[in-house]
């Protein structure tokens, strides 16, 4: 019991560390929050303007399109924030000059990752709620018939997969101190391309549609849109929930194994220096 309590406290220490980082660099967080809100609104305005582009106005349900784009933007912001907080694990340690102390500390790596994951999910959800509130006020969105609980459940199921992807991608800054953090953008960009964030995957070429099947974001976006746009009951969302869960249960241990191998290599080759 004592060991379990120690590990829980150690995990919470990483949550607290990230909270202190936000307090210290709160102006940066405000900048990115304003940017995220502006970006969400800009994408949503595409829905209002789509019917006015061209010589003849198109017969488009602009309000539905606004909500379609808004959901895609919010879901993607939530998932990508989780991804970036986990992949920045190494970058933050180097920035703070604590990478040697953290990776050589006598704690299990899963304890470290658990704290980082708990914070990333909680903070991502917090930011998503703020962005949703701001955009809902701007566009006067009515969600009275939406299945908010079902949408949240799909989001949480999809979080597992992005945690696994994030842990796997976090080895890039560890192995490549100078350019590794930039290389993580490749992971998220490929998922963005094939997952149907701003468009249905049916418009993609056949080759990309086949790849989209293996993207957890595809199922998360589909499930959340069903829950919020159509008010689909939660039991009927299981078709989108179980693939995301299965991917998450496979990707998290796979990501941990990859990180452990990369960490062992980095320690043997002296890559745990503070500056890239």
MIMAR-151326 format. One record per residue: x negated, y, z of N, C-alpha, C, O, CB in turn. Coordinates in pm, whole numbers, padded with zeros to 5 digits, always signed. Each point is the difference from the previous one (the first is absolute). Glycine has a CB too. Layout:
XYZXYZXYZXYZXYZ ...
END
This chain:
-00083-00120+00000+00083+00120+00000-00086+00125+00000+00028+00098-00069+00152-00222+00190 -00288+00120-00041-00089+00115+00010-00062+00031-00136-00011+00116-00039-00037-00172+00278 +00007-00049-00311-00060+00018-00132+00100+00061-00097-00034+00088-00079-00118-00282+00122 +00277+00146-00038+00103+00053-00090+00026+00147+00027+00013+00080-00093+00092-00307+00081 -00098+00264+00140+00022+00140+00037-00117+00086-00048+00019+00112-00047+00116-00183+00248 -00255+00019-00189-00119+00072-00045+00006+00026-00150-00031+00110-00046-00103-00214+00231 +00175+00002-00262+00008+00016-00145+00108+00100-00039-00017+00078-00094-00064-00315+00066 +00194+00235+00100+00107+00096-00029-00047+00143+00029+00026+00091-00078+00147-00266+00133 -00242+00192+00056-00052+00132+00033-00104+00045-00102-00007+00118-00036+00051-00163+00279 -00125-00049-00288-00102+00033-00099+00065+00043-00132-00048+00092-00065-00111-00254+00173 +00268+00093-00147+00072+00039-00121+00059+00139+00014-00006+00082-00092+00058-00322+00046 +00007+00266+00164+00059+00132+00022-00106+00110-00002+00030+00114-00034+00152-00221+00168 -00305+00073-00097-00107+00100-00002-00021+00053-00141-00030+00118-00017-00080-00232+00212 +00125+00029-00296-00016+00046-00138+00120+00085-00043-00015+00094-00078-00122-00298+00026 +00255+00171+00103+00117+00086-00026-00025+00138+00059+00024+00101-00064+00130-00302+00065 -00201+00203+00123-00026+00127+00069-00109+00078-00070+00007+00123-00009+00063-00226+00225 -00173+00033-00266-00108+00068-00070+00053+00071-00124-00038+00114-00028-00125-00286+00112 +00253+00105-00160+00055+00061-00121+00091+00118+00035+00002+00100-00072-00015-00321-00044 +00088+00210+00225+00083+00112+00044-00087+00121+00036+00036+00113-00031+00136-00275+00116 -00284+00137-00022-00092+00109+00034-00061+00062-00125-00025+00120-00004-00023-00232+00222 +00023+00029-00320-00051+00054-00126+00101+00093-00064-00035+00105-00053-00102-00312+00021 +00265+00167+00037+00105+00085-00057+00009+00132+00076+00016+00106-00061+00111-00310-00011 -00138+00198+00204+00003+00122+00080-00118+00091-00035+00014+00122-00007+00101-00247+00192 -00231+00063-00207-00118+00080-00030+00009+00064-00139-00038+00116-00019-00096-00266+00167 +00185+00074-00244+00008+00051-00137+00146+00022-00041+00040-00035-00111-00255-00085+00054 +00293+00179+00147+00143+00015-00024+00028+00089-00121+00102-00017-00066-00062-00015+00311 -00129+00128-00273+00025+00087-00116-00004-00079-00131+00075+00028-00092-00175+00164+00219 +00011-00292-00134-00004-00086-00118+00129-00079-00014+00052-00018-00110-00302+00002+00131 +00302-00031+00092+00124-00077-00003+00116+00087-00048+00087-00047-00074-00173-00097+00260 +00089+00271-00145+00103+00092-00047-00012+00021-00150+00099+00003-00072-00095+00110+00295 -00128-00098-00269-00023+00019-00144+00055-00118-00080+00071+00019-00098-00277+00117+00148 +00172-00258-00007+00045-00118-00073+00149-00024+00013+00062-00054-00091-00286-00044+00126 +00283+00138+00077+00144-00012+00016+00072+00095-00095+00097-00039-00066-00127-00028+00306 -00016+00192-00247+00060+00096-00093-00016-00048-00144+00091+00011-00081-00137+00177+00243 -00073-00241-00192-00025-00052-00136+00095-00116-00031+00054-00008-00110-00295+00077+00127 +00261-00158+00079+00087-00116-00021+00145+00043-00021+00070-00055-00085-00225-00085+00225 +00199+00238-00062+00137+00048-00016+00018+00066-00135+00099-00024-00069-00081+00057+00316 -00115+00050-00286+00007+00067-00130-00002-00100-00114+00072+00015-00099-00185+00184+00198 +00030-00303-00085-00008-00102-00105+00133-00076-00011+00047-00025-00111-00295+00003+00151 +00307-00014+00073+00128-00072-00002+00109+00085-00063+00081-00050-00078-00150-00074+00283 +00070+00251-00172+00101+00089-00059-00023+00018-00149+00095+00004-00078-00073+00114+00297 -00149-00107-00259-00031+00019-00142+00046-00119-00083+00058+00017-00107-00254+00124+00171 +00168-00261-00014+00043-00120-00072+00153-00008-00004+00057-00039-00102-00268-00080+00172 +00276+00157+00040+00146-00005+00005+00063+00100-00095+00106-00027-00057-00120-00047+00293 -00050+00190-00256+00052+00099-00093-00001-00051-00144+00074+00049-00085-00154+00131+00238 -00004-00281-00179+00001-00062-00133+00138-00057-00029+00049+00006-00113-00294-00059+00131 +00308-00003+00086+00134-00056-00017+00101+00105-00041+00087-00026-00083-00143-00145+00251 +00044+00291-00110+00092+00108-00035-00027+00055-00139+00091+00044-00070-00072+00012+00311 -00146-00058-00281-00036+00059-00130+00003-00096-00115-00009+00042-00116-00127+00114+00240 +00147-00287-00095-00007-00099-00109+00110+00021-00104-00025-00014-00120-00075-00149+00280 +00219+00197-00117+00111+00017-00093-00008+00127-00082+00076+00016-00095+00060-00144+00251 -00227+00219-00120-00010+00127-00070-00117+00005-00097-00019+00100-00068+00123+00006+00264 -00182-00213-00202-00114-00006-00091+00048-00046-00137+00073-00098-00011-00231+00050+00203 +00116+00119-00297+00039-00037-00135+00096+00104-00059+00042+00093+00068-00072-00335-00009 +00063+00223-00185+00088+00094-00068+00144-00011+00047+00072+00100+00006-00222-00111-00202 +00192-00110+00230+00136-00022+00046-00003-00058+00142-00074-00096+00026+00154+00061-00265 -00001+00090+00329+00002-00054+00137+00040-00147+00000+00094-00040-00068-00036+00268+00157 -00130-00308-00011+00028-00143+00008+00104-00026+00109+00010+00074+00097-00243-00129-00177 +00309-00051+00060+00102-00038+00098-00066-00088+00107+00001-00123-00008+00184+00135-00167 -00242+00054+00276-00075-00069+00105+00060+00035+00135+00032+00115+00027-00243-00113-00167 +00225-00104+00225+00045+00023+00137-00119+00054+00079-00076-00077+00059+00253-00108-00073 -00192+00316+00013-00120+00062+00058-00011-00024+00150-00111-00016+00051+00123+00189-00229 +00100-00175+00250-00007-00021+00144-00051-00140+00033-00078-00019+00093+00267+00182-00064 -00142-00261-00107-00047-00138+00021-00149-00009-00032-00076-00065+00072+00305-00026-00128 -00270+00157-00052-00140-00003-00039-00089+00068+00105-00111-00046+00027+00181+00044-00269 -00020+00111+00300-00076+00067+00106-00024-00096+00116-00111-00010+00050+00210+00232-00117 +00006-00292+00109-00014-00092+00112-00090-00118-00036-00077-00049+00083+00304+00117-00002 -00217-00115-00206-00084-00110-00047-00148+00039+00010-00082-00076+00051+00267+00000-00208 -00217+00196+00108-00138+00047+00004-00046+00030+00142-00114-00027+00036+00144+00121-00265 +00060-00039+00308-00035+00033+00138-00033-00125+00080-00097-00002+00076+00244+00204-00090 -00066-00306-00002-00027-00125+00071-00135-00057-00041-00078-00044+00085+00325-00002-00070 -00274+00047-00145-00129-00048-00047-00115+00078+00060-00101-00058+00041+00209-00014-00251 -00093+00205+00215-00106+00084+00055-00021-00026+00148-00114-00010+00046+00168+00184-00216 +00056-00185+00246-00011-00020+00144-00059-00137+00034-00086-00013+00087+00282+00166-00055 -00147-00256-00101-00052-00135+00025-00148-00007-00032-00080-00057+00074+00305-00041-00126 -00262+00159-00060-00141-00003-00039-00086+00079+00097-00111-00042+00033+00179+00018-00271 -00017+00137+00285-00074+00080+00097-00021-00080+00128-00109+00004+00058+00203+00208-00156 +00008-00282+00141-00010-00081+00122-00103-00110-00016-00088-00016+00085+00328+00066-00033 -00230-00128-00160-00091-00113-00020-00143+00047-00024-00094-00059+00053+00285-00073-00146 -00208+00236+00013-00136+00047-00030-00066+00063+00122-00122-00007+00015+00192+00045-00252 +00010+00025+00327-00057+00055+00122-00055-00111+00089-00107+00013+00059+00267+00181-00071 -00085-00303+00022-00051-00117+00074-00131-00048-00061-00098-00024+00071+00333-00043-00010 -00236+00055-00193-00120-00046-00071-00119+00090+00029-00108-00049+00033+00253-00047-00213 -00127+00227+00169-00113+00091+00013-00051+00009+00145-00120+00016+00022+00211+00114-00215 +00000-00140+00290-00048+00003+00139-00082-00124+00033-00097+00008+00075+00297+00128-00012 -00161-00249-00120-00077-00122+00027-00132+00001-00075-00104-00038+00055+00318-00088-00019 -00212+00170-00163-00125+00002-00077-00096+00108+00049-00120-00007-00026+00246-00080-00171 -00074+00188+00268-00088+00106+00052-00066-00040+00132-00073+00078+00060+00218+00091-00172 -00119-00292+00156-00055-00048+00126-00152+00018+00005-00053+00052+00098+00240-00217-00083 -00256+00124-00119-00145+00011-00004-00042+00145-00021-00095+00047+00062+00080-00280-00152 +00086+00303+00002-00034+00139-00028+00008+00087+00125-00086+00085+00023+00168-00117-00255 +00022+00011+00311+00016+00078+00124-00115-00028+00096-00053+00091+00063+00303-00094-00091 -00287-00125+00038-00110-00036+00091-00131+00066-00044-00077+00047+00084+00191-00266-00034 -00138+00223-00181-00123+00065-00047+00007+00150+00022-00098+00064+00038+00067-00245-00209 +00148+00237+00146+00020+00143+00017-00025+00041+00145-00064+00102+00027+00230-00102-00215 -00114-00080+00281-00016+00030+00142-00135-00045+00054-00034+00032+00114+00280-00053-00090 -00323-00054-00103-00130-00047+00046+00008-00113+00100-00090-00016+00083+00006+00242-00123 +00192-00305+00033+00021-00107+00100+00006-00139-00064+00040-00095+00067+00083+00259+00073 -00162-00177-00265+00018-00127-00070-00080-00112+00066+00050-00112+00013-00011+00237-00225 -00164-00095+00255-00078-00106+00064+00062-00044+00131+00006-00119+00030-00211+00210-00137 +00252+00006+00185+00057-00033+00131+00130-00080-00015+00024-00094+00076-00128+00302+00019 +00187-00169-00192+00129-00066-00016-00015-00143-00052+00059-00093+00055+00045+00316-00098 -00183-00241-00062-00013-00132-00060-00090-00093+00080+00000-00121-00022+00037+00226-00198 -00114-00050+00312-00083-00085+00086+00061-00016+00139-00057-00067+00085-00145+00142-00212 +00318-00013+00149+00064-00009+00132+00048-00143+00026+00034-00071-00095+00036+00314+00080 -00066-00287+00141+00041-00138+00034+00152-00017+00000+00059-00035+00103-00267+00014+00034 +00271+00044-00251+00144-00021-00014+00023-00080-00129-00082+00002-00091+00139+00215+00218 +00055-00285-00132+00035-00075-00119+00037+00098-00111+00062+00103+00026+00016-00300+00112 -00115+00164-00261+00033+00090-00111+00150+00010-00018+00051+00104-00042-00266-00162-00069 +00288-00050+00141+00145+00006-00013+00060+00099+00100+00103+00061-00027-00101-00301-00053 -00067+00257+00194+00043+00101+00097-00016+00140-00056+00088+00085+00014-00151-00239+00173 -00051+00175-00252-00028+00128-00066+00104+00028-00108+00059+00108-00004-00305-00136+00051 +00269-00071-00133+00094+00016-00110+00144+00017+00050+00078+00074-00060-00230-00212-00084 +00186+00071+00252+00135+00010+00054+00030+00144+00044+00108+00052-00026-00119-00293+00100 -00086+00304-00008+00019+00138+00041+00013+00094-00117+00086+00088-00001-00213-00138+00205 +00040+00031-00304+00005+00084-00120+00131-00021-00075+00058+00096-00052-00308-00105+00035 +00296-00115+00011+00124-00032-00071+00121+00059+00070+00087+00058-00064-00192-00267-00019 +00110+00193+00215+00113+00053+00077+00012+00150-00019+00110+00052-00017-00137-00236+00185 -00086+00252-00164+00004+00145-00018+00044+00036-00142+00083+00089-00019-00264-00064+00190 +00126-00094-00271+00030+00035-00139+00148-00018-00032+00059+00082-00070-00291-00149+00006 +00293-00041+00115+00143-00023-00025+00085+00106+00070+00092+00057-00059-00136-00305+00036 +00014+00274+00150+00077+00098+00075-00013+00140-00057+00100+00072-00012-00130-00212+00212 -00091+00179-00234-00022+00135-00052+00060+00016-00139+00053+00106-00034-00263-00090+00169 +00201-00121-00217+00059+00005-00134+00151+00014+00007+00060+00077-00075-00248-00218-00012 +00251+00067+00179+00144+00012+00017+00039+00139+00048+00100+00056-00046-00088-00300+00098 -00090+00300+00039+00025+00135+00050-00004+00103-00113+00089+00083-00011-00187-00149+00233 -00005+00060-00305-00012+00094-00112+00113-00019-00100+00052+00097-00054-00300-00095+00085 +00285-00128-00057+00107-00027-00096+00132+00059+00045+00076+00053-00082-00194-00263+00016 +00147+00201+00194+00124+00056+00053+00002+00152-00018+00104+00057-00035-00089-00245+00203 -00128+00253-00144-00007+00146-00016+00021+00039-00146+00075+00093-00029-00232-00079+00225 +00092-00085-00288+00013+00031-00142+00144-00025-00046+00055+00078-00078-00297-00137+00040 +00301-00050+00086+00139-00031-00036+00094+00110+00048+00090+00041-00073-00141-00286+00085 +00030+00291+00110+00086+00106+00054-00012+00128-00081+00100+00065-00029-00123-00166+00257 -00100+00138-00264-00021+00123-00076+00063-00007-00139+00065+00095-00044-00277-00058+00170 +00193-00150-00195+00055-00013-00135+00152-00019+00003+00069+00045-00091-00286-00144+00016 +00268+00034+00179+00145-00017+00011+00070+00134+00016+00108+00022-00054-00143-00248+00157 -00028+00318-00028+00057+00133+00016-00004+00078-00131+00094+00072-00034-00166-00073+00274 -00037-00014-00314-00015+00072-00126+00103-00045-00103+00060+00083-00067-00302-00056+00115 +00263-00159-00060+00087-00053-00106+00139-00039+00051+00082-00053-00076-00286-00028-00039 +00229+00107+00245+00132-00031+00058+00041-00146-00029+00107-00028-00053-00040+00271+00025 -00157-00334+00065+00020-00142-00028+00095-00061+00103-00013+00022+00120-00218-00036-00222 +00325-00063+00052+00098-00067+00087-00036-00148+00011+00004-00073-00098+00178+00239+00032 -00218-00208+00188-00038-00140+00023+00099-00070+00093-00036-00097+00067-00204+00160-00102 +00362-00014+00037+00099-00058+00092+00034-00144-00035+00033-00079+00089+00060+00307-00055 -00099-00265-00162+00032-00136-00042-00124-00088-00015+00010-00116-00041+00189+00208-00075 -00315-00037+00149-00124-00075-00016-00021-00096+00117+00045+00026+00112-00144+00166-00241 +00031-00301+00102-00036-00098+00103-00141+00036+00050-00099-00058-00044+00245-00126-00061 -00154+00281+00197-00129+00049+00047-00077-00108+00076-00122-00010-00013+00219+00240+00026 -00026-00309+00066-00067-00106+00076-00061-00105-00093-00111-00047+00022+00271+00085+00168 -00085-00073-00295-00052-00097-00096-00121+00055-00074-00097-00072-00024+00326-00022+00000 -00223+00223-00014-00114+00061-00067-00123+00002+00088-00111-00025-00047+00268+00163-00084 -00138-00107+00260-00113+00000+00093-00059-00140+00017-00121-00015+00012+00224+00210+00107 -00017-00297-00119-00048-00137+00013-00085-00039-00120-00103-00066+00015+00306+00009+00119 -00161+00096-00254-00078-00029-00120-00135+00072+00007-00103-00057-00037+00316+00026-00097 -00212+00155+00180-00124+00076+00014-00098-00070+00094-00119-00012-00031+00245+00222-00013 -00076-00255+00157-00087-00066+00097-00056-00130-00055-00116-00034+00025+00248+00137+00160 -00049-00175-00261-00049-00125-00062-00111+00031-00100-00100-00072-00008+00326-00035+00037 -00208+00214-00106-00103+00038-00096-00126+00053+00065-00108-00005-00059+00288+00055-00100 -00167+00002+00281-00117+00052+00071-00106-00109+00018-00119+00028-00008+00266+00138+00126 -00103-00289-00092-00095-00110+00023-00092-00018-00119-00121-00018+00017+00288-00094+00132 -00110+00116-00269-00081-00020-00119-00102+00111-00018-00116-00025-00035+00308-00094-00070 -00150+00243+00130-00093+00112-00018-00104+00005+00109-00109+00053-00019+00289+00072-00095 -00148-00181+00230-00102-00015+00103-00109-00095-00050-00119+00029+00013+00289+00013+00170 -00129-00156-00240-00096-00096-00054-00082+00058-00112-00122-00018-00005+00275-00164+00069 -00087+00254-00157-00073+00063-00111-00097+00105+00053-00112+00011-00049+00307-00053-00104 -00150+00119+00253-00086+00103+00056-00123-00057+00069-00110+00053-00016+00311+00088+00045 -00182-00247+00048-00115-00064+00066-00099-00052-00103-00121+00013+00017+00268-00076+00178 -00094+00004-00301-00088-00053-00105-00076+00112-00070-00119-00013-00029+00277-00179-00003 -00087+00303+00003-00064+00112-00070-00098+00076+00089-00089+00068-00050+00292-00049-00093 -00186-00030+00275-00087+00075+00092-00144-00050-00002-00088+00065+00057+00285-00023+00085 -00223-00155-00206-00138-00049-00009-00082+00083-00098-00123-00001+00006+00202-00229+00051 -00012+00302-00147-00074+00078-00099-00085+00110+00065-00118+00012-00032+00299-00059-00134 -00124+00129+00258-00085+00098+00068-00108-00065+00086-00104+00060+00024+00296+00096-00024 -00167-00278+00046-00098-00070+00082-00118-00046-00083-00115+00010+00042+00298-00083+00112 -00155+00021-00274-00105-00054-00086-00069+00107-00084-00117-00012-00035+00243-00201+00029 -00050+00318-00027-00053+00106-00086+00019+00135+00070+00097+00070-00026-00045-00205-00184 -00144+00170+00299+00016+00119+00083+00019+00129-00079+00069+00091+00048-00206-00205+00119 +00079+00125-00285+00005+00126-00073+00127+00017-00082+00055+00110-00006-00301-00116-00002 +00295-00101-00053+00115+00010-00090+00114-00095+00037+00101-00006-00070-00258+00075-00109 +00142-00142+00286+00099-00101+00034+00138+00056+00027+00100-00060-00040-00283-00071+00131 +00191+00246-00024+00130+00057+00034+00077+00040-00125+00121-00016-00008-00213+00096+00225 +00018-00027-00317+00066+00036-00127+00046-00124-00076+00099+00005-00073-00240+00200+00062 +00069-00316+00029+00035-00123-00071+00133-00059+00049+00064-00075-00073-00307+00032+00039 +00283+00076+00157+00127-00053+00050+00119+00055-00077+00107-00061-00001-00210+00038+00225 +00085+00139-00289+00110+00057-00078+00040-00090-00117+00114+00005-00046-00193+00224+00111 -00015-00310-00112+00031-00091-00111+00109-00098+00041+00092-00028-00077-00328+00050-00009 +00227-00074+00208+00100-00096+00050+00139+00061-00004+00093-00058-00056-00266-00048+00204 +00187+00224-00089+00130+00061+00015+00054+00050-00134+00121+00001-00021-00181+00063+00253 -00030-00023-00322+00044+00049-00131+00060-00113-00083+00099+00020-00070-00277+00156+00078 +00119-00295-00001+00052-00114-00076+00137-00043+00052+00088-00035-00078-00323-00039+00033 +00251+00077+00178+00131-00034+00058+00104+00103-00040+00114-00035-00031-00228-00077+00226 +00076+00239-00195+00091+00108-00041+00047-00020-00144+00117+00021-00030-00232+00136+00188 +00025-00196-00245+00032-00014-00141+00108-00104-00026+00090+00022-00080-00322+00046+00028 +00223-00182+00120+00087-00114-00036+00121-00019+00089+00081-00090-00023-00283-00016-00065 +00218+00189+00191+00102-00028+00101+00133+00070-00023+00095-00027+00073-00279-00005+00084 +00193+00120-00255+00128+00066-00025+00034+00107+00101+00115+00009+00044-00040-00216-00148 -00172+00287+00142+00024+00106+00098+00091+00107-00058+00094+00045+00066-00318-00090+00039 +00196+00086-00228+00076+00109-00062+00084-00046-00119+00066+00081-00064-00244+00075+00139 +00175-00285-00104+00072-00053-00116+00024-00149+00023-00074-00063+00075-00029+00237-00231 +00205-00230+00093+00022-00145+00013-00112-00075-00073-00049+00046-00103+00299-00012+00118 -00289-00148+00039-00110-00075-00061+00038-00055-00136-00087-00046-00074+00006-00013+00302 +00210+00063-00264+00043-00050-00131-00054+00084-00114-00002-00046-00114+00208-00041+00221 -00252+00210-00079-00054+00084-00107-00148-00029-00025-00057+00049-00097+00223+00128+00157 -00228-00257+00027-00141-00032-00016-00021-00103-00110+00092-00076-00032-00129+00128+00273 -00082-00055-00300-00033-00109-00094+00013-00135+00070-00012-00010+00122-00144+00163-00249 +00181-00257+00049+00024-00133+00056-00115-00046+00090+00024-00062+00104+00110+00007-00307 -00256+00086+00165-00115-00044+00080+00004+00064+00139-00028-00067+00099-00107+00038-00308 +00169+00159+00215+00006+00068+00129+00121-00044+00081-00004-00002+00123-00114+00197-00224 +00227-00231+00033+00117-00051+00072-00032-00130+00073+00048-00024+00111+00102+00132-00280 -00232-00191+00107-00039-00125+00064-00090+00026+00121+00009-00070+00101+00009-00048-00322 -00104+00220+00210-00086+00036+00113+00082+00058+00114-00031-00020+00117-00160+00062-00275 +00299+00032+00122+00084+00064+00101+00062-00100+00096+00032+00034+00114+00016+00147-00277 -00031-00304+00119+00057-00104+00085-00087-00024+00124+00049-00039+00105+00055-00068-00308 -00234+00131+00188-00093-00027+00110-00027+00123+00086-00083-00005+00091-00021-00171-00233 +00173+00285+00115-00016+00121+00081+00107+00004+00109+00119-00002-00033-00219+00125-00165 +00063-00117+00324+00101+00006+00106+00084+00127-00007+00116+00001+00042-00267-00136+00102 +00093+00243-00198+00075+00125-00009+00120-00013-00093+00098+00071+00017-00309+00054+00027 +00204-00214-00143+00112-00023-00090+00124-00041+00077+00109+00051-00025-00269-00116-00156 +00143-00028+00273+00113-00051+00078+00047+00101+00104+00120+00011+00028-00205-00243-00064 -00009+00305+00094+00037+00101+00100+00084+00109-00065+00104+00039+00053-00314-00088+00078 +00165+00099-00245+00073+00106-00070+00139-00048-00042+00099+00072+00015-00317+00024-00095 +00224-00217+00027+00128-00054-00045+00095-00016+00118+00118+00035-00009-00233-00155-00179 +00065+00067+00299+00085-00021+00117+00048+00129+00063+00117+00012+00036-00238-00221+00003 +00031+00307-00026+00039+00127+00060+00100+00073-00088+00095+00060+00051-00318-00044+00061 +00204-00021-00243+00095+00065-00090+00138-00066+00006+00102+00069-00005-00292-00005-00146 +00192-00195+00162+00128-00069+00014+00070+00042+00129+00121+00023+00003-00210-00217-00134 +00010+00204+00239+00057+00034+00130+00053+00143+00004+00106+00026+00057-00262-00189+00048 +00081+00257-00164+00037+00140+00011+00091+00048-00113+00090+00082+00024-00304-00046+00092 +00192-00085-00237+00082+00045-00112+00134-00074-00009+00103+00060-00032-00314-00004-00089 +00207-00185+00150+00120-00082-00017+00062-00043+00133+00110-00055+00001-00205-00024-00216 +00025+00104+00325+00052-00043+00129+00007-00150+00015+00087-00051+00070+00041+00259-00062 -00219-00279-00073-00001-00147+00004-00017-00050+00143-00089+00047+00070-00006-00053-00302 +00177-00086+00278-00012-00054+00136-00137-00064+00022-00061-00050-00095+00309+00012+00101 -00293+00039+00116-00134-00051+00033-00021-00146-00040-00106-00031-00054+00103+00191+00242 +00099-00253-00165-00024-00139-00042-00029-00013-00149-00075-00089-00041+00224+00017+00225 -00089+00158-00266-00022-00008-00144-00134+00058-00044-00040-00013-00116+00285+00026+00088 -00314+00051+00120-00133+00055-00030-00111-00104+00019-00117+00027-00026+00201+00198+00096 -00046-00344-00023-00099-00104+00028-00082-00037-00124-00116-00038+00012+00266-00049+00168 -00089+00099-00297-00073-00033-00124-00121+00089-00021-00095-00040-00066+00309-00038-00033 -00212+00199+00155-00115+00090-00008-00087-00006+00125-00119+00032-00004+00252+00117-00144 -00073-00190+00260-00076-00002+00125-00097-00118+00005-00115+00015+00040+00307+00097+00074 -00145-00232-00156-00085-00117+00020-00126+00002-00086-00104-00045+00047+00309-00083+00010 -00201+00178-00184-00128+00005-00072-00101+00094+00066-00119-00030+00005+00243-00020-00215 -00075+00164+00262-00090+00093+00068-00058-00062+00126-00117+00020+00031+00247+00172-00123 -00048-00267+00166-00048-00067+00121-00104-00106-00033-00104-00008+00065+00325+00051+00043 -00193-00124-00209-00094-00106-00038-00133+00060-00043-00106-00049+00039+00297-00098-00109 -00186+00252-00011-00124+00065-00043-00077+00056+00119-00122-00010+00007+00229+00066-00226 -00032+00004+00312-00066+00056+00118-00066-00108+00085-00113+00018+00045+00279+00166-00046 -00097-00295+00021-00055-00109+00080-00122-00063-00066-00085-00059+00068+00313+00016+00022 -00236+00054-00223-00118-00052-00071-00112+00103-00006-00118-00035+00013+00269-00111-00149 -00116+00274+00116-00101+00103-00023-00071+00042+00129-00118+00034-00004+00253+00044-00189 -00064-00079+00307-00064+00045+00124-00115-00092+00040-00110+00050+00024+00328+00049+00049 -00197-00231-00063-00116-00085+00033-00107+00001-00108-00119-00008+00030+00271-00137+00102 -00110+00156-00259-00099+00009-00108-00083+00127+00013-00121-00002-00019+00274-00130-00132 -00086+00243+00184-00072+00125+00018-00095-00006+00117-00112+00052-00008+00304+00067-00090 -00150-00181+00208-00087-00013+00116-00122-00084-00032-00111+00032+00044+00310-00009+00105 -00180-00131-00225-00114-00085-00037-00099+00077-00087-00121-00007+00021+00268-00196-00008 -00094+00278-00111-00087+00079-00089-00077+00104+00081-00119+00020-00021+00279-00055-00171 -00091+00101+00286-00066+00103+00080-00110-00061+00088-00107+00058+00014+00319+00077-00015 -00184-00251+00059-00100-00065+00084-00125-00035-00079-00112+00016+00049+00296-00107+00094 -00165+00042-00266-00116-00032-00084-00079+00125-00035-00123+00000+00002+00246-00197-00095 -00050+00305+00061-00066+00125-00036-00072+00061+00121-00109+00056-00013+00284-00017-00165 -00112-00050+00295-00061+00053+00122-00129-00075+00032-00101+00061+00037+00328+00006+00050 -00224-00199-00101-00119-00080+00028-00114+00039-00097-00115+00011+00040+00261-00201+00045 -00109+00210-00212-00101+00039-00100-00055+00139+00031-00120+00023-00010+00236-00165-00163 -00028+00234+00211-00043+00138+00028-00095+00004+00119-00097+00076+00000+00312+00009-00092 -00189-00166+00192-00087-00003+00117-00137-00058-00034-00102+00047+00049+00303-00070+00097 -00202-00078-00231-00127-00064-00037-00084+00088-00092-00123-00009+00000+00233-00213+00023 -00044+00308-00100-00073+00083-00098-00017+00144+00046-00050+00083-00075+00139-00230-00105 -00047+00177+00301-00022+00134+00054+00087+00109-00060-00047+00113-00016-00179-00186+00059 +00350+00042-00077+00088+00099-00061+00088+00073+00103+00088+00077-00038-00089-00216-00168 -00023+00116+00334+00081+00066+00101-00060+00134+00042+00007+00038+00117+00068-00261-00037 -00134+00294-00178-00055+00132+00035+00111+00103-00005+00105-00022-00061-00332-00042-00030 +00203+00176+00153+00106+00097+00021+00032+00082-00125+00114+00042-00018-00184-00032+00254 -00027+00012-00319+00023+00083-00119-00013-00083-00126-00089-00083-00012+00004+00284+00134 +00178-00175-00219-00004-00072-00125-00109+00051-00092-00017-00051-00110+00257+00008+00133 
END
